[in-house]
Amino acid sequence: MSRWEDLTGGTSGHDYAARFAALARSGRDVHGEARLCAALVPAGARVLDAGCGTGRVMIRLAELGYDCVGVDLDASMLAVARKQAPALPWLQVDLAAFEPEPLGIAAGFDLVVAAGNVLPLLAAGTEAAVVGRLAAVLRPGGLLVAGFGLDEAHLPVPPGITLEEYDDCCAAAGLNFVDRFATWDADPYEGGGYAVSVHRR
């Protein structure tokens, strides 16, 4: 069982979406992830939203002209995504076993984004396998962009992976480090409890 399933019981889709809707109504910017992705690859690029949740990031990217596929294990989150954007492809998939071809999806993505603490909320011990799966679906030169918390102030569970461990997983999957930010607004990373990492295949 993933840390996410253990935390939520797989029933938090509506509450999760409502929280971000309230933030948007209050004037908070809720599209930083999509904005950073759009700065990294041109409109029309193929994007895999790995751990897409309720679809907030992917729906915005689709609005900006990206060719998107969303995958997540949580059925309650996907139900919200499908209701909000029924024309987009939402697939229930365990990232540790993700293979696009049997699902009718071509590999060769220009960018894979893993936002929302996907990496620390995986089942313990599957981090390297997931990074390997995500790296494998990138085209040569494609980017993996992952943002996640590194301490208890930025996570709903105890920290599950360090930046050094994550970089090691990426290197083992054939990915090269490109850049690291402190936020999805691309503020420089100078240490701290949250990081957005960019690696290239």
Sequence and secondary structure as in RCSB ss.txt:
>XXXX:A:sequence
MSRWEDLTGGTSGHDYAARFAALARSGRDVHGEARLCAALVPAGARVLDAGCGTGRVMIRLAELGYDCVGVDLDA
SMLAVARKQAPALPWLQVDLAAFEPEPLGIAAGFDLVVAAGNVLPLLAAGTEAAVVGRLAAVLRPGGLLVAGFGL
DEAHLPVPPGITLEEYDDCCAAAGLNFVDRFATWDADPYEGGGYAVSVHRR
>XXXX:A:secstr
  HHHHHHTT  HHHHHHHHHHHHHTT    HHHHHHHHHS TT EEEEET TTSHHHHHHHHTT EEEEEES H
HHHHHHHHH TTS EEE  GGG  TGGGT    EEEEEE SSTGGGS TT HHHHHHHHHHTEEEEEEEEEEEE 
SGGG SSS    HHHHHHHHHHTT EEEEEESSTT  B  SSSEEEEEEE 
